[in-house]
Amino acid sequence: MNLLVSSILQQLFDQNIIYAGIGITIYLTFLSTIAAYLFGLPLGIVLIVTGKDGLHPIPWLNKTLGFIVNAFRSFPFIILLVAFLPVSKFLIGTRDGNGAMIIILIIAATPYVARMVESSLKEVDRGVVEAARSMGASNLQIVWKVYLPEAMPSLIVGAVISTITVLGYSAMAGEIGGDGLGAIAITYGHQRYKDDVIWVCVAFMAVIVEIIQEGGMLVARKLDHRIRQNSKKSKEKKSIYKENIS
C-alpha cells in the first residue's frame, strides 16, 4: 500500500482520521436532515393545504411562504454558508465547527425539504381526498390519514434525495473549521496537492450515497401499496392459471 499511496494518506488511515471523517460526515448529514424534516414537513403540508386547490386555500399565506422558500432555495450553498454564520453565532454561540455547520445545513435543507414534501403530496389522487371529505373527515384527518399514507413512498424517495443533497452540502464543513470527509479532502488533499487523498474521500462519499440510495429505495418499495397490490394480483392470476391447467 505504501507504494500506491502518499505518506499523508497512509497516516490518515493509521491515525483513524479517515474513519473519524466518515463518522462525522454521516452524523452531520443525518442529524441535519432529520432536523430539516421537523421544520420542512409541516411547511410542505401548509403549502399544499393552503394552495389554490388545497383543503383550505389561503392565497396570501401560500404565496408568502412560497416566496420565502424559493428565495432560500435560490442561494448557492456556499453563499448561504457565509451569510448565516451570524445566525449560528446567535443560536449556539459560535460560527465555527460542526455545530455551526449543522445550523446552516438545517437552514439550507428546510426549504428544499418543504418543496419535496409539497411535490409528493400533490401526487395523491384527488378522488381519494374527495372521498374522505365526503365521508366527513376533517382537514387534519385527511392530512394524517390520506395525504401522508398515500404519499409515503414518494416522501421516502424525497427523503433520500434530500439526504444525499445534505451530504453534498456537508462537504463544505471544512470551510468553517468543521470536520468530515469534505474537510479532509480540502485540508489534506487539495491544499497539499495530494490527489490520492481527494479520491479516497470521494470514493467513501460515493459509497455512503449508494447505501442511502439503495436503502431508501428498498423502504419506498416496501411501503408502496400499489406494488404490493400488483404483486398480489399477479400471484392470484398465476394461481388461477395453474388451477385451469390442472
C-alpha positions in Angstrom: 0.0 0.0 0.0 2.9 2.4 0.7 3.9 2.1 -2.9 0.5 3.1 -4.1 -0.4 6.0 -1.8 1.2 9.0 -0.3 2.6 9.1 3.2 -0.1 11.6 4.2 -2.9 9.2 3.2 -1.2 6.4 5.0 -1.1 8.5 8.1 -4.7 9.4 7.8 -5.6 5.7 7.8 -3.2 4.8 10.6 -4.4 7.6 12.8 -8.1 6.7 12.0 -8.7 10.3 10.7 -10.4 8.9 7.6 -12.7 6.7 9.6 -13.5 9.5 12.0 -14.3 11.7 9.0 -16.7 9.1 7.7 -18.5 9.0 11.1 -18.7 12.8 11.3 -20.0 13.1 7.8 -22.8 10.6 8.5 -23.5 12.4 11.8 -23.7 15.8 10.2 -25.9 14.5 7.3 -28.5 12.6 9.2 -28.8 14.9 12.2 -29.3 17.9 9.8 -31.7 16.1 7.6 -33.9 14.9 10.5 -34.0 18.4 11.9 -34.8 19.8 8.5 -37.7 17.5 8.2 -39.0 18.6 11.6 -39.4 22.1 10.1 -39.8 21.2 6.4 -42.5 18.6 6.6 -45.1 20.9 8.4 -44.1 23.7 6.0 -44.7 21.4 3.0 -48.1 20.4 4.4 -49.1 24.0 4.9 -48.1 24.8 1.3 -50.2 22.0 -0.1 -53.2 22.7 2.2 -53.3 26.5 1.6 -52.7 26.2 -2.2 -55.2 27.0 -4.9 -56.7 23.5 -4.9 -55.8 22.7 -1.3 -58.1 21.7 1.6 -58.2 25.3 2.9 -56.9 27.8 0.3 -55.3 30.9 1.8 -53.7 32.6 -1.2 -51.7 35.3 0.7 -50.2 32.8 3.1 -49.3 30.3 0.4 -47.7 33.0 -1.8 -45.7 34.4 1.1 -44.4 31.0 2.2 -43.7 30.1 -1.4 -41.7 33.3 -1.9 -39.6 32.7 1.2 -39.0 29.0 0.3 -38.0 29.9 -3.3 -35.7 32.8 -2.0 -33.8 30.4 0.3 -33.5 27.7 -2.4 -32.1 30.2 -4.9 -29.0 30.9 -2.8 -25.9 28.8 -3.7 -24.9 26.9 -0.5 -21.5 28.5 -0.2 -23.1 32.0 -0.1 -25.7 30.7 2.4 -22.9 29.3 4.5 -21.2 32.7 4.8 -24.4 34.7 5.1 -25.8 32.7 8.0 -22.7 32.4 10.2 -24.0 35.3 12.4 -27.3 33.3 12.9 -25.2 30.3 14.1 -23.3 32.7 16.4 -26.5 34.0 17.9 -28.1 30.5 18.3 -25.2 28.4 19.7 -22.5 31.0 20.5 -20.1 30.0 17.7 -19.7 30.5 14.0 -17.1 27.7 13.6 -17.1 24.0 13.7 -19.6 21.2 13.3 -22.2 22.9 15.5 -22.3 25.9 13.2 -22.4 23.6 10.2 -25.4 21.8 11.5 -27.3 25.0 12.0 -26.6 26.2 8.4 -27.3 22.8 7.0 -30.8 22.9 8.6 -31.4 26.4 7.3 -30.4 25.3 3.8 -32.2 22.0 3.7 -35.6 23.0 5.3 -36.9 24.9 2.2 -35.7 22.1 -0.1 -37.5 19.5 2.1 -40.7 21.7 2.1 -40.8 21.6 -1.7 -40.1 17.9 -1.8 -42.9 17.3 0.6 -45.3 19.5 -1.3 -44.4 17.7 -4.6 -45.0 14.3 -3.0 -48.4 15.3 -1.6 -49.5 16.7 -4.9 -49.2 13.2 -6.4 -52.1 11.9 -4.1 -55.2 11.1 -6.1 -57.7 13.9 -5.7 -60.5 11.3 -5.9 -59.2 9.7 -2.6 -59.1 13.1 -0.9 -62.7 13.9 -2.1 -63.9 10.6 -0.9 -62.5 11.2 2.5 -64.0 14.6 2.6 -67.5 13.3 1.5 -67.4 10.9 4.5 -67.0 13.8 6.9 -63.3 13.7 7.5 -61.7 16.9 8.8 -58.8 18.6 7.1 -56.4 17.3 9.8 -57.7 13.8 9.4 -57.3 14.0 5.6 -53.7 15.1 6.0 -52.8 12.4 8.5 -54.9 9.5 7.2 -55.0 10.2 3.5 -52.2 12.5 2.3 -49.3 11.2 4.3 -50.1 7.4 4.0 -50.8 7.7 0.3 -47.7 9.7 -0.4 -45.4 7.7 1.8 -43.4 6.0 -0.9 -42.9 9.3 -2.7 -42.0 11.0 0.6 -39.4 8.3 1.3 -37.9 8.9 -2.2 -37.8 12.6 -1.5 -36.1 12.0 1.9 -33.4 10.0 0.1 -32.8 12.8 -2.4 -32.8 15.4 0.4 -30.3 13.3 2.5 -28.0 13.0 -0.4 -28.2 16.7 -1.1 -27.4 17.5 2.5 -24.5 15.0 2.3 -23.1 17.1 -0.6 -23.5 20.3 1.4 -21.7 18.8 4.4 -18.5 18.6 2.3 -18.3 22.4 2.9 -17.8 21.9 6.6 -14.0 22.4 6.3 -14.6 26.0 5.2 -15.8 27.0 8.7 -13.5 24.7 10.7 -15.8 21.7 10.7 -14.8 18.1 10.2 -15.8 15.2 7.9 -14.6 13.8 4.6 -15.0 17.1 2.8 -12.8 18.8 5.3 -10.2 16.1 5.0 -10.3 16.3 1.2 -9.7 20.1 1.3 -7.2 20.2 4.1 -5.0 17.2 3.4 -5.8 16.7 -0.3 -6.4 19.9 -2.2 -4.2 22.2 0.0 -1.3 19.8 -0.1 -1.7 18.7 -3.7 -2.4 15.1 -2.7 -4.9 13.7 -5.3 -5.0 10.3 -3.7 -6.4 11.8 -0.5 -9.1 13.6 -2.5 -10.1 10.5 -4.5 -10.3 8.3 -1.4 -12.7 10.8 0.2 -14.7 10.9 -3.0 -14.9 7.1 -3.0 -16.1 7.0 0.5 -18.7 9.7 -0.2 -19.9 7.7 -3.2 -20.3 4.6 -1.0 -22.3 6.5 1.5 -24.6 7.9 -1.3 -25.1 4.4 -2.7 -26.0 3.0 0.7 -28.5 5.8 1.3 -29.9 5.4 -2.2 -30.4 1.6 -2.1 -31.7 1.6 1.5 -34.2 4.4 0.8 -35.5 2.8 -2.4 -35.9 -0.5 -0.7 -38.0 1.1 2.1 -40.1 3.0 -0.6 -40.8 -0.2 -2.5 -41.8 -2.0 0.7 -44.3 0.9 1.6 -45.7 1.2 -1.9 -49.2 -0.4 -1.6 -49.6 -0.3 -5.4 -46.6 -2.6 -5.8 -47.9 -4.9 -3.1 -51.4 -5.0 -4.7 -49.9 -5.7 -8.2 -47.8 -8.4 -6.7 -50.9 -9.9 -5.0 -52.9 -9.8 -8.2 -50.0 -11.4 -10.1 -49.9 -14.3 -7.6 -53.7 -14.7 -7.8 -53.5 -14.8 -11.6 -50.8 -17.4 -11.5 -52.8 -19.5 -9.1 -55.9 -19.3 -11.3 -53.8 -20.2 -14.3 -52.3 -23.3 -12.6 -55.8 -24.4 -11.5 -57.1 -24.1 -15.0 -54.2 -26.1 -16.4 -54.7 -28.8 -13.8 
